[in-house]
C-alpha cells in the first residue's frame, strides 16, 4: 500500500496532487527548483487547510499536523544541469 508520495513540481498540478494526497492521509514530499513556487504552495496548503477547518471537515490539530509534515517535506531541489 502506498504511504508516501514524492511530487516533482510545486505548480498548479503538483500542488493539487499534494493537497489531495495529504487529504488521503499520505506522507508527501514536494520537490521544485523554484523557491517562489514552493512558497506559493505553502500558502496554498495553509489556505486549503483553513477552509477545511472552517467547514468542520478536519480538526485544527489535524490541520497543523498535516501542514507541519508538508513543510518538513517541501524542499528546493537542484536538478543536474539546471540553471
Backbone as XML, in Angstrom:
<?xml version="1.0"?>
<chain id="A" units="angstrom">
  <residue number="1" name="UNK">
    <atom name="N" x="0.838" y="-1.180" z="0.000"/>
    <atom name="CA" x="0.000" y="0.000" z="0.000"/>
    <atom name="C" x="0.886" y="1.248" z="0.000"/>
  </residue>
  <residue number="2" name="UNK">
    <atom name="N" x="0.500" y="2.231" z="-0.782"/>
    <atom name="CA" x="1.254" y="3.475" z="-0.872"/>
    <atom name="C" x="1.096" y="4.260" z="0.427"/>
  </residue>
  <residue number="3" name="UNK">
    <atom name="N" x="2.225" y="4.720" z="0.985"/>
    <atom name="CA" x="2.194" y="5.505" z="2.210"/>
    <atom name="C" x="2.868" y="6.856" z="2.035"/>
  </residue>
  <residue number="4" name="UNK">
    <atom name="N" x="3.725" y="6.956" z="1.011"/>
    <atom name="CA" x="4.483" y="8.182" z="0.795"/>
    <atom name="C" x="4.501" y="8.500" z="-0.697"/>
  </residue>
  <residue number="5" name="UNK">
    <atom name="N" x="4.289" y="9.765" z="-1.023"/>
    <atom name="CA" x="4.302" y="10.215" z="-2.407"/>
    <atom name="C" x="5.319" y="11.335" z="-2.538"/>
  </residue>
  <residue number="6" name="UNK">
    <atom name="N" x="6.158" y="11.276" z="-3.566"/>
    <atom name="CA" x="7.077" y="12.361" z="-3.886"/>
    <atom name="C" x="6.595" y="13.006" z="-5.177"/>
  </residue>
  <residue number="7" name="UNK">
    <atom name="N" x="6.414" y="14.313" z="-5.141"/>
    <atom name="CA" x="5.895" y="15.056" z="-6.277"/>
    <atom name="C" x="6.975" y="15.995" z="-6.782"/>
  </residue>
  <residue number="8" name="UNK">
    <atom name="N" x="7.253" y="15.933" z="-8.068"/>
    <atom name="CA" x="8.227" y="16.832" z="-8.687"/>
    <atom name="C" x="7.471" y="17.991" z="-9.298"/>
  </residue>
  <residue number="9" name="UNK">
    <atom name="N" x="7.576" y="19.146" z="-8.684"/>
    <atom name="CA" x="6.913" y="20.342" z="-9.185"/>
    <atom name="C" x="5.864" y="20.843" z="-8.220"/>
  </residue>
  <residue number="10" name="UNK">
    <atom name="N" x="5.985" y="22.111" z="-7.829"/>
    <atom name="CA" x="5.073" y="22.722" z="-6.857"/>
    <atom name="C" x="4.098" y="23.675" z="-7.524"/>
  </residue>
  <residue number="11" name="UNK">
    <atom name="N" x="3.879" y="23.514" z="-8.816"/>
    <atom name="CA" x="2.948" y="24.377" z="-9.541"/>
    <atom name="C" x="1.508" y="23.984" z="-9.288"/>
  </residue>
  <residue number="12" name="UNK">
    <atom name="N" x="0.642" y="24.385" z="-10.196"/>
    <atom name="CA" x="-0.791" y="24.139" z="-10.041"/>
    <atom name="C" x="-1.092" y="22.650" z="-9.909"/>
  </residue>
  <residue number="13" name="UNK">
    <atom name="N" x="-0.575" y="21.855" z="-10.823"/>
    <atom name="CA" x="-0.868" y="20.424" z="-10.792"/>
    <atom name="C" x="-0.200" y="19.735" z="-9.599"/>
  </residue>
  <residue number="14" name="UNK">
    <atom name="N" x="1.077" y="20.004" z="-9.385"/>
    <atom name="CA" x="1.789" y="19.384" z="-8.262"/>
    <atom name="C" x="1.178" y="19.758" z="-6.925"/>
  </residue>
  <residue number="15" name="UNK">
    <atom name="N" x="0.771" y="21.033" z="-6.796"/>
    <atom name="CA" x="0.131" y="21.483" z="-5.559"/>
    <atom name="C" x="-1.188" y="20.790" z="-5.314"/>
  </residue>
  <residue number="16" name="UNK">
    <atom name="N" x="-1.980" y="20.649" z="-6.373"/>
    <atom name="CA" x="-3.259" y="19.947" z="-6.241"/>
    <atom name="C" x="-3.075" y="18.495" z="-5.851"/>
  </residue>
  <residue number="17" name="UNK">
    <atom name="N" x="-2.079" y="17.863" z="-6.439"/>
    <atom name="CA" x="-1.785" y="16.467" z="-6.096"/>
    <atom name="C" x="-1.333" y="16.378" z="-4.642"/>
  </residue>
  <residue number="18" name="UNK">
    <atom name="N" x="-0.497" y="17.319" z="-4.216"/>
    <atom name="CA" x="-0.017" y="17.321" z="-2.827"/>
    <atom name="C" x="-1.179" y="17.455" z="-1.849"/>
  </residue>
  <residue number="19" name="UNK">
    <atom name="N" x="-2.096" y="18.379" z="-2.125"/>
    <atom name="CA" x="-3.252" y="18.585" z="-1.250"/>
    <atom name="C" x="-4.124" y="17.336" z="-1.219"/>
  </residue>
  <residue number="20" name="UNK">
    <atom name="N" x="-4.357" y="16.730" z="-2.376"/>
    <atom name="CA" x="-5.157" y="15.508" z="-2.425"/>
    <atom name="C" x="-4.524" y="14.364" z="-1.663"/>
  </residue>
  <residue number="21" name="UNK">
    <atom name="N" x="-3.224" y="14.228" z="-1.787"/>
    <atom name="CA" x="-2.518" y="13.153" z="-1.079"/>
    <atom name="C" x="-2.535" y="13.384" z="0.426"/>
  </residue>
  <residue number="22" name="UNK">
    <atom name="N" x="-2.361" y="14.642" z="0.849"/>
    <atom name="CA" x="-2.454" y="14.945" z="2.279"/>
    <atom name="C" x="-3.840" y="14.616" z="2.812"/>
  </residue>
  <residue number="23" name="UNK">
    <atom name="N" x="-4.863" y="14.975" z="2.026"/>
    <atom name="CA" x="-6.239" y="14.692" z="2.445"/>
    <atom name="C" x="-6.485" y="13.192" z="2.576"/>
  </residue>
  <residue number="24" name="UNK">
    <atom name="N" x="-5.763" y="12.408" z="1.778"/>
    <atom name="CA" x="-5.907" y="10.951" z="1.836"/>
    <atom name="C" x="-5.062" y="10.334" z="2.946"/>
  </residue>
  <residue number="25" name="UNK">
    <atom name="N" x="-4.322" y="11.178" z="3.669"/>
    <atom name="CA" x="-3.530" y="10.687" z="4.787"/>
    <atom name="C" x="-2.140" y="10.192" z="4.420"/>
  </residue>
  <residue number="26" name="UNK">
    <atom name="N" x="-1.691" y="10.517" z="3.218"/>
    <atom name="CA" x="-0.366" y="10.083" z="2.785"/>
    <atom name="C" x="0.701" y="11.081" z="3.215"/>
  </residue>
  <residue number="27" name="UNK">
    <atom name="N" x="1.913" y="10.600" z="3.410"/>
    <atom name="CA" x="3.062" y="11.475" z="3.612"/>
    <atom name="C" x="3.451" y="12.008" z="2.241"/>
  </residue>
  <residue number="28" name="UNK">
    <atom name="N" x="3.766" y="13.300" z="2.174"/>
    <atom name="CA" x="4.032" y="13.942" z="0.893"/>
    <atom name="C" x="5.363" y="14.670" z="0.931"/>
  </residue>
  <residue number="29" name="UNK">
    <atom name="N" x="6.157" y="14.478" z="-0.113"/>
    <atom name="CA" x="7.369" y="15.260" z="-0.337"/>
    <atom name="C" x="7.185" y="15.982" z="-1.658"/>
  </residue>
  <residue number="30" name="UNK">
    <atom name="N" x="7.437" y="17.296" z="-1.665"/>
    <atom name="CA" x="7.342" y="18.082" z="-2.892"/>
    <atom name="C" x="8.724" y="18.642" z="-3.202"/>
  </residue>
  <residue number="31" name="UNK">
    <atom name="N" x="9.179" y="18.411" z="-4.425"/>
    <atom name="CA" x="10.470" y="18.922" z="-4.875"/>
    <atom name="C" x="10.244" y="19.938" z="-5.988"/>
  </residue>
  <residue number="32" name="UNK">
    <atom name="N" x="10.980" y="21.027" z="-5.956"/>
    <atom name="CA" x="10.896" y="22.010" z="-7.030"/>
    <atom name="C" x="12.208" y="22.773" z="-7.069"/>
  </residue>
  <residue number="33" name="UNK">
    <atom name="N" x="12.532" y="23.328" z="-8.226"/>
    <atom name="CA" x="13.749" y="24.119" z="-8.367"/>
    <atom name="C" x="13.517" y="25.584" z="-8.006"/>
  </residue>
  <residue number="34" name="UNK">
    <atom name="N" x="12.275" y="25.979" z="-7.849"/>
    <atom name="CA" x="11.923" y="27.373" z="-7.591"/>
    <atom name="C" x="11.460" y="27.567" z="-6.150"/>
  </residue>
  <residue number="35" name="UNK">
    <atom name="N" x="12.192" y="28.374" z="-5.413"/>
    <atom name="CA" x="11.786" y="28.682" z="-4.039"/>
    <atom name="C" x="10.464" y="29.443" z="-4.032"/>
  </residue>
  <residue number="36" name="UNK">
    <atom name="N" x="10.235" y="30.288" z="-5.047"/>
    <atom name="CA" x="8.982" y="31.045" z="-5.135"/>
    <atom name="C" x="7.792" y="30.100" z="-5.303"/>
  </residue>
  <residue number="37" name="UNK">
    <atom name="N" x="7.931" y="29.074" z="-6.135"/>
    <atom name="CA" x="6.853" y="28.100" z="-6.325"/>
    <atom name="C" x="6.572" y="27.356" z="-5.022"/>
  </residue>
  <residue number="38" name="UNK">
    <atom name="N" x="7.613" y="27.026" z="-4.289"/>
    <atom name="CA" x="7.439" y="26.331" z="-3.011"/>
    <atom name="C" x="6.731" y="27.228" z="-2.001"/>
  </residue>
  <residue number="39" name="UNK">
    <atom name="N" x="7.075" y="28.523" z="-1.986"/>
    <atom name="CA" x="6.406" y="29.460" z="-1.085"/>
    <atom name="C" x="4.925" y="29.577" z="-1.431"/>
  </residue>
  <residue number="40" name="UNK">
    <atom name="N" x="4.608" y="29.637" z="-2.725"/>
    <atom name="CA" x="3.203" y="29.705" z="-3.136"/>
    <atom name="C" x="2.452" y="28.444" z="-2.709"/>
  </residue>
  <residue number="41" name="UNK">
    <atom name="N" x="3.110" y="27.300" z="-2.811"/>
    <atom name="CA" x="2.469" y="26.058" z="-2.397"/>
    <atom name="C" x="2.206" y="26.054" z="-0.896"/>
  </residue>
  <residue number="42" name="UNK">
    <atom name="N" x="3.158" y="26.518" z="-0.112"/>
    <atom name="CA" x="2.949" y="26.574" z="1.343"/>
    <atom name="C" x="1.723" y="27.433" z="1.668"/>
  </residue>
  <residue number="43" name="UNK">
    <atom name="N" x="1.614" y="28.582" z="0.994"/>
    <atom name="CA" x="0.480" y="29.482" z="1.205"/>
    <atom name="C" x="-0.825" y="28.812" z="0.784"/>
  </residue>
  <residue number="44" name="UNK">
    <atom name="N" x="-0.801" y="28.132" z="-0.359"/>
    <atom name="CA" x="-1.994" y="27.453" z="-0.869"/>
    <atom name="C" x="-2.459" y="26.350" z="0.072"/>
  </residue>
  <residue number="45" name="UNK">
    <atom name="N" x="-1.516" y="25.567" z="0.588"/>
    <atom name="CA" x="-1.870" y="24.480" z="1.506"/>
    <atom name="C" x="-2.454" y="25.053" z="2.791"/>
  </residue>
  <residue number="46" name="UNK">
    <atom name="N" x="-1.840" y="26.113" z="3.322"/>
    <atom name="CA" x="-2.348" y="26.727" z="4.554"/>
    <atom name="C" x="-3.777" y="27.229" z="4.349"/>
  </residue>
  <residue number="47" name="UNK">
    <atom name="N" x="-4.056" y="27.870" z="3.205"/>
    <atom name="CA" x="-5.404" y="28.375" z="2.920"/>
    <atom name="C" x="-6.396" y="27.224" z="2.775"/>
  </residue>
  <residue number="48" name="UNK">
    <atom name="N" x="-5.978" y="26.161" z="2.114"/>
    <atom name="CA" x="-6.853" y="24.995" z="1.947"/>
    <atom name="C" x="-7.208" y="24.385" z="3.302"/>
  </residue>
  <residue number="49" name="UNK">
    <atom name="N" x="-6.206" y="24.213" z="4.141"/>
    <atom name="CA" x="-6.455" y="23.611" z="5.448"/>
    <atom name="C" x="-7.349" y="24.513" z="6.300"/>
  </residue>
  <residue number="50" name="UNK">
    <atom name="N" x="-7.174" y="25.831" z="6.204"/>
    <atom name="CA" x="-8.030" y="26.755" z="6.954"/>
    <atom name="C" x="-9.488" y="26.626" z="6.506"/>
  </residue>
  <residue number="51" name="UNK">
    <atom name="N" x="-9.709" y="26.495" z="5.187"/>
    <atom name="CA" x="-11.084" y="26.306" z="4.686"/>
    <atom name="C" x="-11.676" y="24.999" z="5.189"/>
  </residue>
  <residue number="52" name="UNK">
    <atom name="N" x="-10.863" y="23.945" z="5.254"/>
    <atom name="CA" x="-11.355" y="22.657" z="5.724"/>
    <atom name="C" x="-11.733" y="22.716" z="7.199"/>
  </residue>
  <residue number="53" name="UNK">
    <atom name="N" x="-10.989" y="23.477" z="7.987"/>
    <atom name="CA" x="-11.319" y="23.663" z="9.406"/>
    <atom name="C" x="-12.638" y="24.430" z="9.520"/>
  </residue>
  <residue number="54" name="UNK">
    <atom name="N" x="-12.761" y="25.524" z="8.744"/>
    <atom name="CA" x="-13.982" y="26.339" z="8.787"/>
    <atom name="C" x="-15.220" y="25.528" z="8.434"/>
  </residue>
  <residue number="55" name="UNK">
    <atom name="N" x="-15.078" y="24.584" z="7.535"/>
    <atom name="CA" x="-16.206" y="23.749" z="7.110"/>
    <atom name="C" x="-16.432" y="22.564" z="8.049"/>
  </residue>
  <residue number="56" name="UNK">
    <atom name="N" x="-15.550" y="22.399" z="9.046"/>
    <atom name="CA" x="-15.688" y="21.312" z="10.003"/>
    <atom name="C" x="-15.258" y="19.958" z="9.467"/>
  </residue>
  <residue number="57" name="UNK">
    <atom name="N" x="-14.525" y="19.953" z="8.374"/>
    <atom name="CA" x="-14.111" y="18.688" z="7.762"/>
    <atom name="C" x="-12.876" y="18.084" z="8.425"/>
  </residue>
  <residue number="58" name="UNK">
    <atom name="N" x="-12.041" y="18.952" z="9.005"/>
    <atom name="CA" x="-10.872" y="18.464" z="9.741"/>
    <atom name="C" x="-10.731" y="19.281" z="11.014"/>
  </residue>
  <residue number="59" name="UNK">
    <atom name="N" x="-9.996" y="18.737" z="11.962"/>
    <atom name="CA" x="-9.754" y="19.453" z="13.207"/>
    <atom name="C" x="-8.543" y="20.367" z="13.037"/>
  </residue>
  <residue number="60" name="UNK">
    <atom name="N" x="-8.463" y="21.366" z="13.898"/>
    <atom name="CA" x="-7.299" y="22.254" z="13.860"/>
    <atom name="C" x="-6.027" y="21.459" z="14.139"/>
  </residue>
  <residue number="61" name="UNK">
    <atom name="N" x="-6.123" y="20.488" z="15.048"/>
    <atom name="CA" x="-4.946" y="19.680" z="15.366"/>
    <atom name="C" x="-4.488" y="18.890" z="14.149"/>
  </residue>
  <residue number="62" name="UNK">
    <atom name="N" x="-5.433" y="18.313" z="13.428"/>
    <atom name="CA" x="-5.093" y="17.560" z="12.223"/>
    <atom name="C" x="-4.510" y="18.456" z="11.157"/>
  </residue>
  <residue number="63" name="UNK">
    <atom name="N" x="-5.029" y="19.660" z="11.055"/>
    <atom name="CA" x="-4.542" y="20.620" z="10.074"/>
    <atom name="C" x="-3.104" y="21.007" z="10.369"/>
  </residue>
  <residue number="64" name="UNK">
    <atom name="N" x="-2.840" y="21.328" z="11.609"/>
    <atom name="CA" x="-1.486" y="21.728" z="11.990"/>
    <atom name="C" x="-0.510" y="20.591" z="11.734"/>
  </residue>
  <residue number="65" name="UNK">
    <atom name="N" x="-0.896" y="19.385" z="12.087"/>
    <atom name="CA" x="-0.019" y="18.224" z="11.874"/>
    <atom name="C" x="0.270" y="18.026" z="10.392"/>
  </residue>
  <residue number="66" name="UNK">
    <atom name="N" x="-0.762" y="18.137" z="9.551"/>
    <atom name="CA" x="-0.575" y="17.957" z="8.110"/>
    <atom name="C" x="0.314" y="19.048" z="7.543"/>
  </residue>
  <residue number="67" name="UNK">
    <atom name="N" x="0.101" y="20.282" z="7.972"/>
    <atom name="CA" x="0.887" y="21.397" z="7.464"/>
    <atom name="C" x="2.344" y="21.273" z="7.875"/>
  </residue>
  <residue number="68" name="UNK">
    <atom name="N" x="2.573" y="20.920" z="9.126"/>
    <atom name="CA" x="3.953" y="20.756" z="9.606"/>
    <atom name="C" x="4.642" y="19.633" z="8.848"/>
  </residue>
  <residue number="69" name="UNK">
    <atom name="N" x="3.937" y="18.542" z="8.615"/>
    <atom name="CA" x="4.517" y="17.421" z="7.878"/>
    <atom name="C" x="4.902" y="17.853" z="6.463"/>
  </residue>
  <residue number="70" name="UNK">
    <atom name="N" x="4.023" y="18.590" z="5.803"/>
    <atom name="CA" x="4.322" y="19.026" z="4.441"/>
    <atom name="C" x="5.455" y="20.053" z="4.435"/>
  </residue>
  <residue number="71" name="UNK">
    <atom name="N" x="5.450" y="20.980" z="5.381"/>
    <atom name="CA" x="6.532" y="21.964" z="5.439"/>
    <atom name="C" x="7.885" y="21.282" z="5.584"/>
  </residue>
  <residue number="72" name="UNK">
    <atom name="N" x="7.909" y="20.229" z="6.336"/>
    <atom name="CA" x="9.152" y="19.488" z="6.541"/>
    <atom name="C" x="9.614" y="18.856" z="5.234"/>
  </residue>
  <residue number="73" name="UNK">
    <atom name="N" x="8.666" y="18.546" z="4.363"/>
    <atom name="CA" x="8.992" y="17.800" z="3.159"/>
    <atom name="C" x="8.926" y="18.615" z="1.866"/>
  </residue>
  <residue number="74" name="UNK">
    <atom name="N" x="8.738" y="19.926" z="1.968"/>
    <atom name="CA" x="8.815" y="20.771" z="0.772"/>
    <atom name="C" x="10.240" y="21.277" z="0.694"/>
  </residue>
  <residue number="75" name="UNK">
    <atom name="N" x="10.886" y="21.017" z="-0.390"/>
    <atom name="CA" x="12.284" y="21.430" z="-0.471"/>
    <atom name="C" x="12.680" y="21.818" z="-1.885"/>
  </residue>
  <residue number="76" name="UNK">
    <atom name="N" x="13.655" y="22.687" z="-1.933"/>
    <atom name="CA" x="14.200" y="23.105" z="-3.215"/>
    <atom name="C" x="15.160" y="22.020" z="-3.675"/>
  </residue>
  <residue number="77" name="UNK">
    <atom name="N" x="15.067" y="21.668" z="-4.921"/>
    <atom name="CA" x="15.888" y="20.607" z="-5.461"/>
    <atom name="C" x="16.559" y="21.106" z="-6.726"/>
  </residue>
  <residue number="78" name="UNK">
    <atom name="N" x="17.866" y="21.077" z="-6.752"/>
    <atom name="CA" x="18.611" y="21.478" z="-7.936"/>
    <atom name="C" x="18.813" y="20.273" z="-8.850"/>
  </residue>
  <residue number="79" name="UNK">
    <atom name="N" x="18.182" y="20.328" z="-9.996"/>
    <atom name="CA" x="18.345" y="19.249" z="-10.962"/>
    <atom name="C" x="19.713" y="19.360" z="-11.625"/>
  </residue>
  <residue number="80" name="UNK">
    <atom name="N" x="20.383" y="18.248" z="-11.863"/>
    <atom name="CA" x="21.667" y="18.298" z="-12.557"/>
    <atom name="C" x="21.501" y="18.978" z="-13.912"/>
  </residue>
  <residue number="81" name="UNK">
    <atom name="N" x="22.363" y="19.928" z="-14.182"/>
    <atom name="CA" x="22.325" y="20.625" z="-15.451"/>
    <atom name="C" x="21.296" y="21.745" z="-15.519"/>
  </residue>
  <residue number="82" name="UNK">
    <atom name="N" x="20.522" y="21.966" z="-14.446"/>
    <atom name="CA" x="19.502" y="23.017" z="-14.418"/>
    <atom name="C" x="20.163" y="24.317" z="-13.972"/>
  </residue>
  <residue number="83" name="UNK">
    <atom name="N" x="19.845" y="25.404" z="-14.647"/>
    <atom name="CA" x="20.430" y="26.697" z="-14.263"/>
    <atom name="C" x="19.388" y="27.609" z="-13.680"/>
  </residue>
</chain>
